[in-house]
Amino acid sequence: MKDAIDTNGLKEVFKDWSKSLNEGNLEKFYDFFDEDSEILDEDYPWRMDKSEFIDHINFHAFGGGQGVWEFFEWVPREVNYKVWGSTGHISGFSTFRGKPKDSGFRQRFMGFTITFHHDGDRWKLVCWHQSVLAGRIDGASPG
């Protein structure tokens, strides 16, 4: 099925992408990423390509044969969608919350941007950047 090249099509793909992450359907989640995608994740200081990102997530999901998390959820908030031709851009805020196996509940508040490119058939994620909001909240303006 062909993805619509408009804001509604982009919204549907974003909904499916985030749902696959939250359901732990990693095969489907990774399929949204273009082979040449770039990812800047909040808990890793360098840019990753798709294969490095898969390795990063696999550590969290299966670290040493044992998953690091009992459960987690990525919750997008205040999401904005824009489409220019074959480029779709999504920005907003998110909460990553979850329960690691070895400790109490964790919660991180982040800003994110995601860029998709429509290849004529479907939207493919080409860039995802998310970072914690601490710097935007604590010490954003020196006293």
Secondary structure as GFF3:
##gff-version 3
##sequence-region A 1 143
A	DSSP	alpha_helix	7	22	.	.	.	ID=ss1
A	DSSP	alpha_helix	26	31	.	.	.	ID=ss2
A	DSSP	beta_strand	33	40	.	.	.	ID=ss3
A	DSSP	beta_strand	48	49	.	.	.	ID=ss4
A	DSSP	alpha_helix	50	62	.	.	.	ID=ss5
A	DSSP	three_ten_helix	63	65	.	.	.	ID=ss6
A	DSSP	beta_strand	69	84	.	.	.	ID=ss7
A	DSSP	beta_strand	87	100	.	.	.	ID=ss8
A	DSSP	beta_strand	106	118	.	.	.	ID=ss9
A	DSSP	beta_strand	123	132	.	.	.	ID=ss10
A	DSSP	alpha_helix	134	137	.	.	.	ID=ss11
###
